[in-house]
C-alpha cells in the first residue's frame, strides 16, 4: 500500500513538472534543483523505510513475547484443569469401586436369603408362590449385579485397563453355554432358538468369560426384540485364522443409519425401553476389538 501511494505521488509530481515545463521551457537550474529534490526524497524515503522496518521488528518481538506469555498462561491453566480432571476421574473410579463392592455384598446377602427361603418354603400353593418369588428375586439380583459389572467394565475400558485372560478354548463350548443360559427365557416368549457350527477347527485363543459376555448380550438383545413366536439362530463359522459368531433373528431390526449409534455408550434401540443402561453393545465392541476382532 505504501509503494502504491508513493507511485501515485511520483506520477502526480511528474505530471505537474511536465505541465510547468510546457509553460517556462527548458531550464538547467530548475532541472538541477529538481534532481536535488529527488535525491533528498529518495534518501528520506529510504530512512523512513528503515525506521518502519525497525519498528516492525520491535512490534514482532513484542508480539512474540506477548504470545509466549499467553501460551505459558494457557498451558498452566490447561495443566491445572488436567490435574483437576484426573483427580475427578480417580475419585469417580474409587467411588464406583467402593460402591460396587458394597452393592455386590448386599446382593450376595439377598441371594443367600432367597436360597434359604426356598429351602424352608412350605409345600402346597403357598410354597409354589414362594418358589416363584424366590426365582424373581434371583433374576433381579442377577440383573443388578450385571448392571454393576457393566459400569465397572466401562470404567476399565475408558482407562485402557480392560484385561483379557486369553487361553485356548473350544468356541463350541461358549456357544453351548450361551444357548443353555437362554433356553428358559426363549421358552417364556415362545421363541425358537437354534445353533449351527460350520466345518473347521473351532479351537482358538480367547477370553472365555468375555466372549460369553458378548454372546450373552447379543442373544439377550435378540430375545428382547424378537416377537413372540419368532426365531433366533446362533452360528459359529470357523475361518482360516479366525472364528465368526453370527446371531440372527426375525425381529424388527435396526435402521442402517442407527447401527453405529447403537454401539455408543448409553445408547438404546428405543427410548421407551429403558431396561438396562445401554452399555451392552458398547462393551461388546470393546471386548471384541481388544481381541483384535470386529463386530
FENMO-V302715 format. One record per residue. N is the residue number from 1. RES is the residue in three letters. NEAR is the number of other ideal C-beta (glycine too) atoms within 12 Angstrom. Layout:
BEGIN
n=(N,N)
res=(RES,RES)
near=(NEAR,NEAR)
END
This chain:
BEGIN
n=(1,2,3,4,5,6,7,8,9,10,11,12,13,14,15,16,17,18,19,20,21,22,23,24,25,26,27,28,29,30,31,32,33,34,35,36,37,38,39,40,41,42,43,44,45,46,47,48,49,50,51,52,53,54,55,56,57,58,59,60,61,62,63,64,65,66,67,68,69,70,71,72,73,74,75,76,77,78,79,80,81,82,83,84,85,86,87,88,89,90,91,92,93,94,95,96,97,98,99,100,101,102,103,104,105,106,107,108,109,110,111,112,113,114,115,116,117,118,119,120,121,122,123,124,125,126,127,128,129,130,131,132,133,134,135,136,137,138,139,140,141,142,143,144,145,146,147,148,149,150,151,152,153,154,155,156,157,158,159,160,161,162,163,164,165,166,167,168,169,170,171,172,173,174,175,176,177,178,179,180,181,182,183,184,185,186,187,188,189,190,191,192,193,194,195,196,197,198,199,200,201,202,203,204,205,206,207,208,209,210,211,212,213,214,215,216,217,218,219,220,221,222,223,224,225,226,227,228,229,230,231,232,233,234,235,236,237,238,239,240,241,242,243,244,245,246,247,248,249,250,251,252,253,254,255,256,257,258,259,260,261,262,263,264,265,266,267,268,269,270,271,272,273,274,275,276,277,278,279,280,281,282,283,284,285,286,287,288,289,290,291,292,293,294,295)
res=(UNK,UNK,UNK,UNK,UNK,UNK,UNK,UNK,UNK,UNK,UNK,UNK,UNK,UNK,UNK,UNK,UNK,UNK,UNK,UNK,UNK,UNK,UNK,UNK,UNK,UNK,UNK,UNK,UNK,UNK,UNK,UNK,UNK,UNK,UNK,UNK,UNK,UNK,UNK,UNK,UNK,UNK,UNK,UNK,UNK,UNK,UNK,UNK,UNK,UNK,UNK,UNK,UNK,UNK,UNK,UNK,UNK,UNK,UNK,UNK,UNK,UNK,UNK,UNK,UNK,UNK,UNK,UNK,UNK,UNK,UNK,UNK,UNK,UNK,UNK,UNK,UNK,UNK,UNK,UNK,UNK,UNK,UNK,UNK,UNK,UNK,UNK,UNK,UNK,UNK,UNK,UNK,UNK,UNK,UNK,UNK,UNK,UNK,UNK,UNK,UNK,UNK,UNK,UNK,UNK,UNK,UNK,UNK,UNK,UNK,UNK,UNK,UNK,UNK,UNK,UNK,UNK,UNK,UNK,UNK,UNK,UNK,UNK,UNK,UNK,UNK,UNK,UNK,UNK,UNK,UNK,UNK,UNK,UNK,UNK,UNK,UNK,UNK,UNK,UNK,UNK,UNK,UNK,UNK,UNK,UNK,UNK,UNK,UNK,UNK,UNK,UNK,UNK,UNK,UNK,UNK,UNK,UNK,UNK,UNK,UNK,UNK,UNK,UNK,UNK,UNK,UNK,UNK,UNK,UNK,UNK,UNK,UNK,UNK,UNK,UNK,UNK,UNK,UNK,UNK,UNK,UNK,UNK,UNK,UNK,UNK,UNK,UNK,UNK,UNK,UNK,UNK,UNK,UNK,UNK,UNK,UNK,UNK,UNK,UNK,UNK,UNK,UNK,UNK,UNK,UNK,UNK,UNK,UNK,UNK,UNK,UNK,UNK,UNK,UNK,UNK,UNK,UNK,UNK,UNK,UNK,UNK,UNK,UNK,UNK,UNK,UNK,UNK,UNK,UNK,UNK,UNK,UNK,UNK,UNK,UNK,UNK,UNK,UNK,UNK,UNK,UNK,UNK,UNK,UNK,UNK,UNK,UNK,UNK,UNK,UNK,UNK,UNK,UNK,UNK,UNK,UNK,UNK,UNK,UNK,UNK,UNK,UNK,UNK,UNK,UNK,UNK,UNK,UNK,UNK,UNK,UNK,UNK,UNK,UNK,UNK,UNK,UNK,UNK,UNK,UNK,UNK,UNK,UNK,UNK,UNK,UNK,UNK,UNK,UNK,UNK,UNK,UNK,UNK,UNK)
near=(7,14,12,10,13,19,14,14,16,18,14,14,18,16,14,15,22,14,12,18,16,11,12,13,10,11,14,10,11,17,17,12,15,21,15,14,16,18,14,14,18,16,14,15,21,15,14,17,17,14,14,16,15,14,14,15,14,14,14,14,14,14,14,14,14,14,14,14,14,14,14,14,14,14,14,14,14,14,14,14,14,14,14,14,14,15,14,14,17,16,14,21,22,15,18,26,20,16,18,28,17,15,24,25,17,18,26,20,16,25,24,18,19,27,19,15,24,23,14,15,21,14,11,10,11,14,17,15,17,22,23,18,19,26,22,18,25,25,20,19,27,24,20,24,24,29,25,29,29,32,31,30,34,31,28,24,26,20,19,11,15,25,15,25,16,18,16,16,24,22,37,27,24,34,39,21,24,35,34,20,24,35,21,16,25,31,15,15,25,16,29,24,34,22,30,20,26,20,10,18,19,26,18,30,19,32,26,28,22,32,37,29,35,39,41,34,39,37,40,34,32,38,35,29,27,29,19,17,14,24,22,37,27,38,26,33,25,23,17,10,12,22,33,25,40,22,36,22,30,18,23,17,18,21,12,9,8,17,16,15,18,29,28,19,23,20,24,26,26,19,10,7,14,11,21,26,25,27,33,38,34,32,39,35,30,34,39,31,20,28,28,17,24,16,28)
END
